[in-house]
Amino acid sequence: MTEIRTEKKIDGMTAPKLDARLKEVLGAGETELTIDMEETTYISSVGLRAFVSAQKKINKAGGSMVLIHVKPCILEIFEVTGFAGVLTIES
């Protein structure tokens, strides 16, 4: 299992780095991911896309991805966008 820690803001500047890291880990054959979002207080649509893209790849591989330590303000964004139903989230 691989754990990835996200930055305070997942936006147009930081999301490409997160997306690249997710692709790197998944490309190496990892199918069990834990995403620690303890520091994250903001996420943009680019960040949301990175998570959904990774989730689709993990689903195809029969693995799992869990977002942990999700702050209420971020959880609300996942819920409003409908991604709470696609992603496994532990607050």
The first five atom37 places (N, CA, C, CB, O) and aatype in JSON, in Angstrom:
{
  "aatype": [12, 16, 6, 9, 1, 16, 6, 11, 11, 9, 3, 7, 12, 16, 0, 14, 11, 10, 3, 0, 1, 10, 11, 6, 19, 10, 7, 0, 7, 6, 16, 6, 10, 16, 9, 3, 12, 6, 6, 16, 16, 18, 9, 15, 15, 19, 7, 10, 1, 0, 13, 19, 15, 0, 5, 11, 11, 9, 2, 11, 0, 7, 7, 15, 12, 19, 10, 9, 8, 19, 11, 14, 4, 9, 10, 6, 9, 13, 6, 19, 16, 7, 13, 0, 7, 19, 10, 16, 9, 6, 15],
  "atom_mask": [
    [1, 1, 1, 1, 1],
    [1, 1, 1, 1, 1],
    [1, 1, 1, 1, 1],
    [1, 1, 1, 1, 1],
    [1, 1, 1, 1, 1],
    [1, 1, 1, 1, 1],
    [1, 1, 1, 1, 1],
    [1, 1, 1, 1, 1],
    [1, 1, 1, 1, 1],
    [1, 1, 1, 1, 1],
    [1, 1, 1, 1, 1],
    [1, 1, 1, 0, 1],
    [1, 1, 1, 1, 1],
    [1, 1, 1, 1, 1],
    [1, 1, 1, 1, 1],
    [1, 1, 1, 1, 1],
    [1, 1, 1, 1, 1],
    [1, 1, 1, 1, 1],
    [1, 1, 1, 1, 1],
    [1, 1, 1, 1, 1],
    [1, 1, 1, 1, 1],
    [1, 1, 1, 1, 1],
    [1, 1, 1, 1, 1],
    [1, 1, 1, 1, 1],
    [1, 1, 1, 1, 1],
    [1, 1, 1, 1, 1],
    [1, 1, 1, 0, 1],
    [1, 1, 1, 1, 1],
    [1, 1, 1, 0, 1],
    [1, 1, 1, 1, 1],
    [1, 1, 1, 1, 1],
    [1, 1, 1, 1, 1],
    [1, 1, 1, 1, 1],
    [1, 1, 1, 1, 1],
    [1, 1, 1, 1, 1],
    [1, 1, 1, 1, 1],
    [1, 1, 1, 1, 1],
    [1, 1, 1, 1, 1],
    [1, 1, 1, 1, 1],
    [1, 1, 1, 1, 1],
    [1, 1, 1, 1, 1],
    [1, 1, 1, 1, 1],
    [1, 1, 1, 1, 1],
    [1, 1, 1, 1, 1],
    [1, 1, 1, 1, 1],
    [1, 1, 1, 1, 1],
    [1, 1, 1, 0, 1],
    [1, 1, 1, 1, 1],
    [1, 1, 1, 1, 1],
    [1, 1, 1, 1, 1],
    [1, 1, 1, 1, 1],
    [1, 1, 1, 1, 1],
    [1, 1, 1, 1, 1],
    [1, 1, 1, 1, 1],
    [1, 1, 1, 1, 1],
    [1, 1, 1, 1, 1],
    [1, 1, 1, 1, 1],
    [1, 1, 1, 1, 1],
    [1, 1, 1, 1, 1],
    [1, 1, 1, 1, 1],
    [1, 1, 1, 1, 1],
    [1, 1, 1, 0, 1],
    [1, 1, 1, 0, 1],
    [1, 1, 1, 1, 1],
    [1, 1, 1, 1, 1],
    [1, 1, 1, 1, 1],
    [1, 1, 1, 1, 1],
    [1, 1, 1, 1, 1],
    [1, 1, 1, 1, 1],
    [1, 1, 1, 1, 1],
    [1, 1, 1, 1, 1],
    [1, 1, 1, 1, 1],
    [1, 1, 1, 1, 1],
    [1, 1, 1, 1, 1],
    [1, 1, 1, 1, 1],
    [1, 1, 1, 1, 1],
    [1, 1, 1, 1, 1],
    [1, 1, 1, 1, 1],
    [1, 1, 1, 1, 1],
    [1, 1, 1, 1, 1],
    [1, 1, 1, 1, 1],
    [1, 1, 1, 0, 1],
    [1, 1, 1, 1, 1],
    [1, 1, 1, 1, 1],
    [1, 1, 1, 0, 1],
    [1, 1, 1, 1, 1],
    [1, 1, 1, 1, 1],
    [1, 1, 1, 1, 1],
    [1, 1, 1, 1, 1],
    [1, 1, 1, 1, 1],
    [1, 1, 1, 1, 1]
  ],
  "atom_positions": [
    [[0.85, -1.18, 0.0], [0.0, 0.0, 0.0], [0.89, 1.24, 0.0], [-0.96, 0.0, 1.23], [1.9, 1.3, 0.7]],
    [[0.5, 2.21, -0.79], [1.23, 3.47, -0.88], [0.4, 4.58, -0.27], [1.58, 3.8, -2.35], [-0.81, 4.65, -0.48]],
    [[1.05, 5.46, 0.49], [0.37, 6.62, 1.05], [0.94, 7.88, 0.41], [0.52, 6.68, 2.6], [2.15, 8.06, 0.3]],
    [[0.04, 8.75, -0.01], [0.41, 10.03, -0.61], [-0.2, 11.13, 0.24], [-0.06, 10.13, -2.1], [-1.38, 11.07, 0.57]],
    [[0.6, 12.12, 0.59], [0.1, 13.28, 1.36], [-0.12, 14.43, 0.39], [1.12, 13.69, 2.51], [0.73, 14.74, -0.44]],
    [[-1.26, 15.06, 0.51], [-1.57, 16.18, -0.36], [-1.12, 17.49, 0.28], [-3.08, 16.22, -0.67], [-0.89, 17.57, 1.48]],
    [[-1.0, 18.51, -0.55], [-0.58, 19.83, -0.09], [-1.77, 20.61, 0.46], [0.1, 20.61, -1.23], [-2.91, 20.16, 0.38]],
    [[-1.48, 21.79, 1.01], [-2.53, 22.63, 1.6], [-3.58, 23.01, 0.55], [-1.91, 23.9, 2.21], [-4.78, 22.96, 0.81]],
    [[-3.11, 23.39, -0.63], [-4.01, 23.71, -1.74], [-3.74, 22.76, -2.89], [-3.83, 25.19, -2.2], [-2.6, 22.54, -3.28]],
    [[-4.82, 22.21, -3.43], [-4.72, 21.4, -4.65], [-5.4, 22.23, -5.72], [-5.39, 19.95, -4.49], [-6.62, 22.2, -5.88]],
    [[-4.59, 22.96, -6.47], [-5.11, 23.89, -7.47], [-4.32, 23.74, -8.77], [-5.03, 25.36, -6.95], [-3.62, 22.75, -8.96]],
    [[-4.46, 24.7, -9.64], [-3.79, 24.65, -10.94], [-2.28, 24.55, -10.85], [0.0, 0.0, 0.0], [-1.64, 24.07, -11.78]],
    [[-1.71, 25.01, -9.75], [-0.26, 24.94, -9.57], [0.19, 23.6, -8.99], [0.2, 26.07, -8.66], [1.24, 23.08, -9.39]],
    [[-0.57, 23.03, -8.07], [-0.14, 21.81, -7.38], [-0.79, 20.54, -7.9], [-0.43, 21.94, -5.92], [-0.23, 19.45, -7.74]],
    [[-1.95, 20.64, -8.52], [-2.66, 19.45, -9.0], [-1.86, 18.67, -10.05], [-3.99, 19.86, -9.59], [-1.89, 17.44, -10.01]],
    [[-1.14, 19.33, -10.98], [-0.36, 18.54, -11.93], [0.7, 17.66, -11.25], [0.31, 19.47, -12.92], [0.98, 16.56, -11.71]],
    [[1.28, 18.16, -10.17], [2.27, 17.37, -9.42], [1.59, 16.17, -8.78], [2.97, 18.25, -8.33], [2.12, 15.06, -8.82]],
    [[0.41, 16.38, -8.19], [-0.35, 15.28, -7.59], [-0.74, 14.27, -8.65], [-1.6, 15.81, -6.86], [-0.59, 13.06, -8.46]],
    [[-1.24, 14.75, -9.77], [-1.65, 13.87, -10.87], [-0.46, 13.03, -11.36], [-2.23, 14.7, -12.03], [-0.6, 11.84, -11.61]],
    [[0.69, 13.66, -11.51], [1.89, 12.94, -11.96], [2.29, 11.87, -10.95], [3.06, 13.92, -12.18], [2.67, 10.76, -11.33]],
    [[2.2, 12.2, -9.66], [2.55, 11.23, -8.61], [1.59, 10.05, -8.62], [2.56, 11.9, -7.23], [2.01, 8.9, -8.5]],
    [[0.3, 10.33, -8.76], [-0.69, 9.26, -8.82], [-0.43, 8.36, -10.03], [-2.1, 9.84, -8.89], [-0.48, 7.14, -9.91]],
    [[-0.17, 8.96, -11.18], [0.11, 8.17, -12.38], [1.38, 7.34, -12.23], [0.24, 9.09, -13.6], [1.44, 6.2, -12.68]],
    [[2.38, 7.92, -11.58], [3.65, 7.2, -11.35], [3.41, 5.96, -10.49], [4.68, 8.14, -10.67], [3.87, 4.87, -10.82]],
    [[2.69, 6.13, -9.39], [2.42, 5.03, -8.48], [1.57, 3.96, -9.15], [1.72, 5.54, -7.2], [1.86, 2.76, -9.05]],
    [[0.52, 4.38, -9.84], [-0.36, 3.43, -10.52], [0.37, 2.74, -11.67], [-1.62, 4.14, -11.05], [0.17, 1.55, -11.92]],
    [[1.22, 3.49, -12.38], [2.0, 2.91, -13.47], [2.99, 1.86, -13.0], [0.0, 0.0, 0.0], [3.36, 0.96, -13.76]],
    [[3.41, 1.95, -11.74], [4.33, 0.98, -11.16], [3.58, -0.27, -10.67], [5.1, 1.61, -9.99], [4.2, -1.2, -10.15]],
    [[2.27, -0.28, -10.85], [1.48, -1.46, -10.5], [0.81, -1.42, -9.14], [0.0, 0.0, 0.0], [0.18, -2.4, -8.74]],
    [[0.94, -0.32, -8.42], [0.28, -0.21, -7.11], [-1.23, -0.09, -7.3], [0.83, 1.01, -6.31], [-1.69, 0.68, -8.15]],
    [[-1.99, -0.83, -6.52], [-3.45, -0.77, -6.63], [-4.12, -0.46, -5.3], [-3.98, -2.09, -7.18], [-5.35, -0.42, -5.22]],
    [[-3.34, -0.24, -4.27], [-3.87, 0.1, -2.95], [-3.27, 1.43, -2.52], [-3.57, -1.03, -1.9], [-2.09, 1.5, -2.18]],
    [[-4.08, 2.49, -2.53], [-3.6, 3.83, -2.2], [-4.36, 4.42, -1.02], [-3.73, 4.74, -3.4], [-5.56, 4.22, -0.86]],
    [[-3.61, 5.14, -0.2], [-4.2, 5.96, 0.85], [-3.74, 7.38, 0.58], [-3.79, 5.48, 2.3], [-2.55, 7.64, 0.46]],
    [[-4.69, 8.29, 0.48], [-4.4, 9.69, 0.24], [-4.67, 10.46, 1.52], [-5.23, 10.26, -0.96], [-5.83, 10.59, 1.93]],
    [[-3.62, 10.96, 2.15], [-3.76, 11.7, 3.41], [-3.95, 13.18, 3.08], [-2.51, 11.48, 4.34], [-3.03, 13.84, 2.6]],
    [[-5.15, 13.68, 3.35], [-5.51, 15.06, 3.03], [-5.57, 15.95, 4.26], [-6.84, 15.09, 2.31], [-6.26, 16.97, 4.26]],
    [[-4.85, 15.59, 5.31], [-4.9, 16.33, 6.57], [-4.58, 17.8, 6.42], [-3.95, 15.71, 7.56], [-5.18, 18.64, 7.1]],
    [[-3.65, 18.14, 5.53], [-3.22, 19.53, 5.36], [-4.1, 20.31, 4.37], [-1.8, 19.57, 4.89], [-4.05, 21.54, 4.34]],
    [[-4.89, 19.62, 3.58], [-5.61, 20.25, 2.48], [-6.82, 21.04, 2.95], [-6.04, 19.2, 1.47], [-7.7, 20.53, 3.65]],
    [[-6.85, 22.32, 2.55], [-7.98, 23.19, 2.88], [-8.67, 23.75, 1.64], [-7.51, 24.33, 3.76], [-9.67, 24.46, 1.75]],
    [[-8.13, 23.43, 0.45], [-8.72, 23.93, -0.79], [-8.45, 22.92, -1.89], [-8.15, 25.33, -1.17], [-7.35, 22.37, -1.99]],
    [[-9.45, 22.68, -2.73], [-9.27, 21.83, -3.9], [-10.04, 22.43, -5.07], [-9.74, 20.36, -3.62], [-11.21, 22.81, -4.93]],
    [[-9.39, 22.51, -6.22], [-10.03, 23.03, -7.43], [-10.52, 21.88, -8.3], [-9.06, 23.95, -8.22], [-10.32, 20.71, -7.97]],
    [[-11.14, 22.22, -9.39], [-11.64, 21.2, -10.32], [-10.5, 20.36, -10.9], [-12.44, 21.85, -11.45], [-10.69, 19.19, -11.22]],
    [[-9.33, 20.95, -11.05], [-8.17, 20.21, -11.56], [-7.79, 19.1, -10.57], [-6.96, 21.17, -11.82], [-7.45, 17.99, -10.97]],
    [[-7.84, 19.42, -9.29], [-7.55, 18.43, -8.26], [-8.6, 17.33, -8.23], [0.0, 0.0, 0.0], [-8.28, 16.15, -8.06]],
    [[-9.85, 17.71, -8.38], [-10.93, 16.73, -8.42], [-10.72, 15.75, -9.58], [-12.3, 17.42, -8.55], [-10.9, 14.54, -9.42]],
    [[-10.35, 16.28, -10.73], [-10.11, 15.42, -11.9], [-8.98, 14.43, -11.65], [-9.78, 16.28, -13.13], [-9.06, 13.28, -12.08]],
    [[-7.93, 14.86, -10.95], [-6.81, 13.96, -10.67], [-7.28, 12.76, -9.84], [-5.68, 14.72, -9.92], [-6.89, 11.63, -10.12]],
    [[-8.11, 13.02, -8.83], [-8.61, 11.93, -8.0], [-9.54, 11.0, -8.77], [-9.33, 12.49, -6.79], [-9.44, 9.78, -8.64]],
    [[-10.44, 11.56, -9.56], [-11.38, 10.73, -10.31], [-10.65, 9.89, -11.35], [-12.44, 11.6, -11.0], [-10.98, 8.72, -11.55]],
    [[-9.66, 10.47, -12.01], [-8.86, 9.72, -12.99], [-8.15, 8.55, -12.31], [-7.83, 10.65, -13.68], [-8.17, 7.43, -12.83]],
    [[-7.54, 8.8, -11.17], [-6.86, 7.73, -10.43], [-7.85, 6.66, -9.98], [-6.11, 8.3, -9.21], [-7.56, 5.47, -10.06]],
    [[-9.02, 7.1, -9.51], [-10.03, 6.14, -9.04], [-10.48, 5.22, -10.17], [-11.25, 6.89, -8.45], [-10.66, 4.02, -9.96]],
    [[-10.66, 5.76, -11.36], [-11.06, 4.93, -12.51], [-10.01, 3.87, -12.81], [-11.29, 5.81, -13.76], [-10.35, 2.72, -13.07]],
    [[-8.74, 4.24, -12.77], [-7.66, 3.29, -13.04], [-7.6, 2.21, -11.95], [-6.3, 4.01, -13.13], [-7.38, 1.04, -12.25]],
    [[-7.79, 2.62, -10.71], [-7.76, 1.66, -9.62], [-8.95, 0.71, -9.7], [-7.75, 2.39, -8.27], [-8.8, -0.49, -9.42]],
    [[-10.11, 1.22, -10.07], [-11.29, 0.36, -10.22], [-11.04, -0.71, -11.28], [-12.52, 1.2, -10.6], [-11.39, -1.87, -11.08]],
    [[-10.42, -0.33, -12.39], [-10.12, -1.3, -13.46], [-9.16, -2.37, -12.98], [-9.53, -0.58, -14.68], [-9.24, -3.52, -13.42]],
    [[-8.25, -1.99, -12.07], [-7.25, -2.93, -11.57], [-7.77, -3.75, -10.37], [-5.99, -2.18, -11.17], [-7.08, -4.64, -9.88]],
    [[-8.98, -3.43, -9.91], [-9.55, -4.16, -8.78], [-8.97, -3.75, -7.44], [0.0, 0.0, 0.0], [-9.03, -4.52, -6.48]],
    [[-8.41, -2.56, -7.37], [-7.79, -2.09, -6.14], [-8.68, -1.13, -5.38], [0.0, 0.0, 0.0], [-9.89, -1.08, -5.58]],
    [[-8.04, -0.35, -4.49], [-8.81, 0.62, -3.72], [-7.97, 1.86, -3.44], [-9.3, 0.0, -2.41], [-6.75, 1.81, -3.32]],
    [[-8.68, 2.99, -3.33], [-8.07, 4.26, -2.96], [-8.96, 4.88, -1.89], [-7.9, 5.22, -4.2], [-10.17, 5.02, -2.07]],
    [[-8.34, 5.25, -0.77], [-9.08, 5.84, 0.34], [-8.5, 7.2, 0.64], [-9.03, 4.92, 1.59], [-7.28, 7.34, 0.81]],
    [[-9.36, 8.21, 0.71], [-8.95, 9.56, 1.11], [-9.2, 9.68, 2.6], [-9.73, 10.68, 0.3], [-10.33, 9.5, 3.06]],
    [[-8.14, 9.98, 3.37], [-8.27, 10.06, 4.82], [-8.01, 11.48, 5.32], [-7.31, 9.07, 5.49], [-7.39, 12.29, 4.64]],
    [[-8.48, 11.75, 6.53], [-8.3, 13.05, 7.19], [-8.84, 14.2, 6.33], [-6.81, 13.28, 7.49], [-8.22, 15.26, 6.24]],
    [[-9.98, 13.98, 5.73], [-10.6, 14.98, 4.86], [-11.35, 15.99, 5.72], [-11.56, 14.31, 3.83], [-12.25, 15.63, 6.48]],
    [[-10.97, 17.24, 5.6], [-11.6, 18.32, 6.37], [-13.04, 18.54, 5.89], [-10.78, 19.64, 6.25], [-13.35, 18.27, 4.73]],
    [[-13.92, 19.02, 6.77], [-15.32, 19.25, 6.39], [-15.48, 20.15, 5.15], [-16.06, 19.86, 7.55], [-16.36, 19.9, 4.33]],
    [[-14.64, 21.17, 5.01], [-14.78, 22.07, 3.85], [-14.46, 21.34, 2.54], [-13.85, 23.28, 4.0], [-15.04, 21.66, 1.5]],
    [[-13.56, 20.37, 2.59], [-13.22, 19.59, 1.39], [-14.29, 18.53, 1.16], [-11.82, 18.93, 1.53], [-14.68, 18.27, 0.02]],
    [[-14.76, 17.91, 2.23], [-15.81, 16.91, 2.11], [-17.05, 17.52, 1.47], [-16.16, 16.32, 3.49], [-17.72, 16.88, 0.66]],
    [[-17.37, 18.76, 1.84], [-18.52, 19.44, 1.27], [-18.35, 19.6, -0.26], [-18.71, 20.83, 1.94], [-19.32, 19.44, -1.0]],
    [[-17.16, 19.91, -0.71], [-16.9, 20.04, -2.15], [-17.11, 18.69, -2.84], [-15.46, 20.56, -2.42], [-17.73, 18.62, -3.9]],
    [[-16.61, 17.61, -2.23], [-16.81, 16.28, -2.81], [-18.31, 15.95, -2.87], [-16.07, 15.2, -1.97], [-18.77, 15.37, -3.85]],
    [[-19.06, 16.33, -1.85], [-20.49, 16.04, -1.83], [-21.25, 16.86, -2.87], [-21.06, 16.31, -0.44], [-22.09, 16.32, -3.59]],
    [[-20.97, 18.15, -2.95], [-21.67, 19.03, -3.88], [-21.41, 18.62, -5.33], [-21.25, 20.48, -3.66], [-22.31, 18.7, -6.18]],
    [[-20.19, 18.19, -5.62], [-19.83, 17.8, -6.99], [-20.27, 16.38, -7.34], [-18.34, 17.93, -7.19], [-20.21, 15.98, -8.5]],
    [[-20.71, 15.62, -6.33], [-21.12, 14.24, -6.58], [-19.98, 13.25, -6.49], [0.0, 0.0, 0.0], [-20.19, 12.05, -6.66]],
    [[-18.77, 13.72, -6.22], [-17.61, 12.83, -6.17], [-17.58, 12.01, -4.88], [-16.33, 13.63, -6.29], [-16.86, 11.01, -4.8]],
    [[-18.35, 12.41, -3.88], [-18.41, 11.64, -2.63], [-18.98, 10.24, -2.9], [-19.27, 12.37, -1.57], [-18.69, 9.3, -2.16]],
    [[-19.77, 10.11, -3.94], [-20.32, 8.81, -4.3], [-19.38, 7.96, -5.12], [0.0, 0.0, 0.0], [-19.63, 6.77, -5.31]],
    [[-18.31, 8.56, -5.62], [-17.35, 7.86, -6.47], [-16.09, 7.49, -5.69], [-16.99, 8.73, -7.69], [-15.48, 6.45, -5.93]],
    [[-15.71, 8.35, -4.75], [-14.48, 8.17, -3.98], [-14.79, 7.6, -2.6], [-13.74, 9.51, -3.85], [-15.87, 7.83, -2.05]],
    [[-13.84, 6.87, -2.05], [-13.96, 6.37, -0.68], [-13.3, 7.41, 0.22], [-13.3, 4.92, -0.51], [-12.1, 7.66, 0.11]],
    [[-14.1, 8.0, 1.1], [-13.61, 9.13, 1.91], [-13.83, 8.84, 3.38], [-14.32, 10.45, 1.51], [-14.91, 8.44, 3.81]],
    [[-12.76, 9.05, 4.15], [-12.84, 8.97, 5.61], [-12.43, 10.33, 6.15], [-11.92, 7.82, 6.18], [-11.32, 10.78, 5.91]],
    [[-13.33, 10.99, 6.89], [-13.01, 12.34, 7.39], [-12.21, 12.28, 8.67], [-14.29, 13.14, 7.62], [-11.85, 13.32, 9.22]]
  ]
}
